[in-house]
Structures are given as structure tokens and as C-alpha cells.
């Protein structure tokens, strides 16, 4: 199947976390200095809803290639209308040039 994006499901979380953790060592993408656990991202995943804070994955026959989310901006009530976009791709597939650009 050609790569396509779709809303993330809870069973995608291990792949999402693996992609996130693949960027930690570079210190160029995230402020985390150690890999995160799948369990530590359960609440983050639950904060995403299709209507307000969507979380998409880019998927192909090879599996999850990347993800894109709109998260809460600073988590403060005054910033509730603001989004903090995040997008990461599996660096093993970066040479394919896939872009996740879902319509919001």
C-alpha cells in the first residue's frame, strides 16, 4: 500500500515512541536527554482527540513511518486555543521524502 496518513490508534503508541526515542540522542529534535517509555506517554496520547488535538501517523506496508500531532501549548488555560505542532519521521525512512500534511 502506498504511504497514507490516518488517525493514530492506541496500539500505534509503541511505534510513535520508538520514532520519538530515535531522535533523543541527537539532542536536535527534543529536549529529552533520555528515551521515554511507552507507559510514560499514555497521558500524552490520551490528550489527543480528532476534534481538537489530532494525532496522525503515516503508515505503509513497512509500518509506521512517522507521526504528526497538535499538542497543548504549554498546558495553560490562557493558551488553550494555541497548538504546538510536532512531527517526526522514522530516520530509517527519511530518504523516501515522505511528508505528512493532513488537512486540519
LOTORFI-231900 format. One line per 10 residues: their letters; for each residue x, y, z of C-alpha. Coordinates in nm, 2 decimals. Each point is the difference from the previous one (the first is absolute). Layout:
<atoms>
a	X,Y,Z  ...
</atoms>
This chain:
<atoms>
xxxxxxxxxx	0.00,0.00,0.00  0.13,0.35,-0.07  0.07,0.21,0.31  -0.31,0.16,0.14  -0.08,0.19,0.32  -0.27,-0.09,0.24  -0.10,0.08,0.35  0.22,-0.18,0.25  -0.13,-0.29,0.21  0.12,-0.09,0.34
xxxxxxxxxx	0.17,-0.31,-0.14  0.22,0.24,-0.21  0.15,0.15,0.32  0.30,-0.24,0.01  0.10,0.10,-0.36  -0.06,0.37,0.08  0.22,-0.02,0.31  0.27,-0.19,-0.19  0.02,0.27,-0.26  0.01,0.27,0.27
xxxxxxxxxx	0.27,-0.19,0.18  0.21,-0.03,-0.32  0.04,0.38,0.01  0.11,0.04,0.37  0.37,-0.08,-0.05  0.04,0.28,-0.26  -0.11,0.26,0.25  -0.13,0.19,-0.30  -0.37,-0.08,0.00  -0.11,-0.04,0.36
xxxxxxxxxx	0.10,0.14,0.34  -0.01,-0.35,0.14  0.34,-0.14,0.09  -0.11,-0.36,0.06  -0.24,-0.22,-0.20  -0.36,0.00,0.13  -0.21,-0.31,0.07  -0.33,-0.09,-0.17  -0.17,0.01,0.34  0.12,0.36,0.06
xxxxxxxxxx	-0.17,0.11,-0.32  -0.35,-0.14,0.08  -0.12,0.33,0.14  0.15,0.19,-0.30  -0.18,-0.23,-0.24  -0.33,0.03,0.19  0.02,0.39,-0.03  -0.04,-0.04,-0.38  -0.34,0.00,-0.15  -0.10,0.02,-0.37
xxxxxxxxxx	-0.21,0.31,0.06  0.25,0.22,0.20  0.35,-0.15,0.02  0.03,-0.26,-0.27  0.29,-0.25,-0.02  0.06,-0.16,-0.34  0.24,-0.27,-0.12  0.15,-0.05,-0.34  -0.03,-0.37,-0.08  0.11,-0.23,-0.28
xxxxxxxxxx	0.05,-0.38,-0.04  0.33,0.05,0.19  -0.19,0.13,0.31  -0.02,0.35,0.16  0.24,0.24,-0.18  -0.07,0.31,0.20  -0.25,0.19,0.20  -0.15,0.35,0.03  -0.19,0.15,0.29  -0.14,0.31,0.13
xxxxxxxxxx	0.06,0.02,0.38  -0.10,0.24,0.26  0.22,0.31,0.00  0.16,0.03,0.35  -0.31,-0.17,0.15  -0.13,0.33,0.15  -0.36,0.11,-0.03  0.08,0.33,-0.17  0.18,-0.19,-0.27  -0.29,-0.25,-0.06
xxxxxxxxxx	-0.06,0.13,-0.35  0.36,-0.03,-0.10  0.15,-0.31,-0.15  0.36,-0.14,0.03  0.05,-0.20,-0.32  0.24,-0.29,0.01  0.11,-0.22,-0.29  0.26,-0.28,0.00  0.10,-0.25,-0.27  0.18,-0.33,0.05
xxxxxxxxxx	0.35,0.09,-0.11  0.04,-0.34,-0.16  -0.26,0.11,-0.26  0.10,0.37,-0.02  0.16,-0.06,-0.35  -0.34,-0.07,-0.14  -0.10,0.36,0.05  -0.35,-0.06,0.14  -0.18,0.30,0.13  -0.30,-0.01,0.23
xxxx	-0.23,0.28,-0.08  -0.35,-0.08,0.11  -0.28,0.25,-0.03  -0.11,0.13,0.34
</atoms>
